[in-house]
Amino acid sequence: MTKEPKMMAAPADKKTVSEPVDKRPKNPRGDAFPVEGFALTVDGKIKSQYPALADAMKVGLALKTKFPVIQVTIYDAEAKTRTPVTLPEA
């Protein structure tokens, strides 16, 4: 008497689970520079974007005042230049 091997059930078809549709905007990469406006960079990473230079400088100066050790620059997307934010001399 030989034993016949037991047959295993065929694997059930995998159900495809649809990914939830995410309507939020994607976060930009930290090293992807914008094509318009001004970007505030801290230690080489883009942290926020502003439509006007004055707005970006205001926030950059506030950060530099609170944390004088960090490197804060403003990136001008149109001219493709960086301007360092420095504290005014006392």
C-alpha positions as CSV (number, residue, x, y, z in Angstrom):
1,M,0.0,0.0,0.0
2,T,1.4,3.3,-1.1
3,K,0.2,6.5,0.2
4,E,-0.9,9.1,-2.3
5,P,0.4,12.6,-1.7
6,K,-2.2,14.9,-0.4
7,M,-3.1,17.6,-2.9
8,M,-3.1,21.1,-1.7
9,A,-5.8,23.5,-2.7
10,A,-4.9,25.9,-5.4
11,P,-3.9,29.4,-4.1
12,A,-6.8,31.8,-4.1
13,D,-6.5,34.6,-6.6
14,K,-5.0,37.6,-5.1
15,K,-7.4,40.4,-4.8
16,T,-6.1,43.7,-6.1
17,V,-6.5,46.4,-3.6
18,S,-6.7,49.8,-5.2
19,E,-4.6,52.4,-3.7
20,P,-6.5,55.3,-2.1
21,V,-6.5,58.3,-4.3
22,D,-4.5,61.0,-2.6
23,K,-5.7,64.5,-3.5
24,R,-3.0,66.3,-1.5
25,P,-0.2,67.9,-3.5
26,K,3.1,66.0,-3.5
27,N,5.8,67.3,-1.3
28,P,8.6,68.8,-3.5
29,R,12.1,67.2,-3.1
30,G,14.4,69.1,-0.8
31,D,16.9,69.6,-3.6
32,A,14.5,70.4,-6.4
33,F,14.7,74.1,-7.0
34,P,11.5,76.0,-8.0
35,V,11.0,77.6,-11.4
36,E,9.2,80.7,-10.2
37,G,9.3,82.9,-7.1
38,F,11.8,82.8,-4.2
39,A,12.7,79.8,-2.1
40,L,14.1,79.9,1.5
41,T,16.9,77.4,2.0
42,V,18.3,76.3,5.3
43,D,21.6,74.5,5.3
44,G,21.1,73.8,1.6
45,K,17.6,72.4,1.8
46,I,14.5,74.2,0.5
47,K,12.1,74.8,3.3
48,S,9.5,77.2,1.8
49,Q,8.6,79.2,-1.2
50,Y,7.4,82.8,-1.5
51,P,6.1,85.0,-4.4
52,A,8.1,88.1,-3.3
53,L,11.7,88.6,-2.2
54,A,10.6,90.7,0.7
55,D,8.5,87.9,2.2
56,A,11.3,85.4,1.9
57,M,13.9,87.8,3.4
58,K,11.5,88.6,6.3
59,V,11.2,84.9,7.2
60,G,14.9,84.2,6.6
61,L,16.0,87.0,8.8
62,A,13.6,85.8,11.6
63,L,15.2,82.3,11.3
64,K,18.7,83.7,11.3
65,T,18.0,85.8,14.3
66,K,16.6,82.9,16.3
67,F,19.3,80.4,15.1
68,P,22.4,82.4,14.1
69,V,24.5,79.2,13.4
70,I,22.4,78.0,10.5
71,Q,23.1,78.9,6.9
72,V,20.0,80.7,5.4
73,T,19.9,81.7,1.7
74,I,17.2,83.0,-0.6
75,Y,17.1,81.3,-4.1
76,D,15.7,83.5,-6.9
77,A,14.2,81.1,-9.4
78,E,14.1,83.6,-12.3
79,A,17.7,84.7,-12.0
80,K,18.9,81.3,-10.6
81,T,20.9,83.0,-7.9
82,R,21.3,82.6,-4.2
83,T,21.5,85.5,-1.7
84,P,22.8,84.7,1.8
85,V,20.8,86.1,4.7
86,T,23.0,87.8,7.2
87,L,22.3,89.4,10.5
88,P,22.6,93.2,10.6
89,E,25.6,94.4,12.6
90,A,24.8,95.7,16.0
